[in-house]
């Protein structure tokens, strides 16, 4: 069991433990192999893990499709309403926070450890696998959904019956990743035809930088400089594309990462303030309370 106040990190090992604790599940519905995990009932078995609404970190890359129900969830700072047929790609170290989850919500998908992920896609040069693509979400049609579910079922079946056929299993994991790549590129092509790619690209790069800094850089000037653009232009584009100000995106990143760190065993409020590069612990406490309505110590003990 995870110790109190330890940060929630959903690793392959943690994933396996969650499923093993669910006695009603069988290996037909999940499997953890060499560098990957595959499941047909991800949310059912992880419901206790995610139901408290606290943010947690996805330590490995993963791609999945909602097969039933719906959820309101924050993924990599952005809020999403995911329903049946929604595909979600989340890169490693993405922070996720479930806000509302229907009783029947479920997901089928695969998680891939970074070592295997690099082996499978290192030489593609595809934008879909660019490290700056933190999150990608798309509503699939029935045919696309059927193909993805079929690939997951095949990988699950072969994993349990051909566990020693490592090259074959790696090829099947790769086929799932490349199906995601196909969908990503088709979506990117459609977006390019609409003429909105320049602003969307700036916004995506901005969000990627915000995720990279984890809220330690809280001035828009920092991001404008990295993007080689003016603060005013970046602020205008971010607001136009997302409907949310650049400052709010930055604050969301800071607060989400602070919450993860406050649950980390052994870290004091002062240490969190230092890691988040606040000038003083007092300033940090005021910042956190202004945006959350709680003191850091109050949140840490909740």
Buried (B, 14 or more C-beta within 10 A) or exposed (E): EEEEEEBBBBBBEBBBBBBEEBEEBEBEBBBBBBBBBBBBBBBBBBBEBBEEEBBBBBBBBBBBBBBBBBBBBBBBBBEBEBBBBBBBBBBBBBBBBBEEBEEEBBBBBBBBBBEBBEBBBEEEEBEBBEEEBBBBBBEBEEEBBEBBBEBBBBBBBBBBEEEEEEEEBBEBBBBBBBBBBBBBEEBBEEEEEEEEBEBBBBBBBBBBBBBBBBBBBBEBEBBBEBBEBEBEEBBBBBBEBBEBEBBBBBBBBBBBBBBBBBBBEEBEBBEBBBBBEBEEBEEBBEBBBEBBEBBBEEBBEE
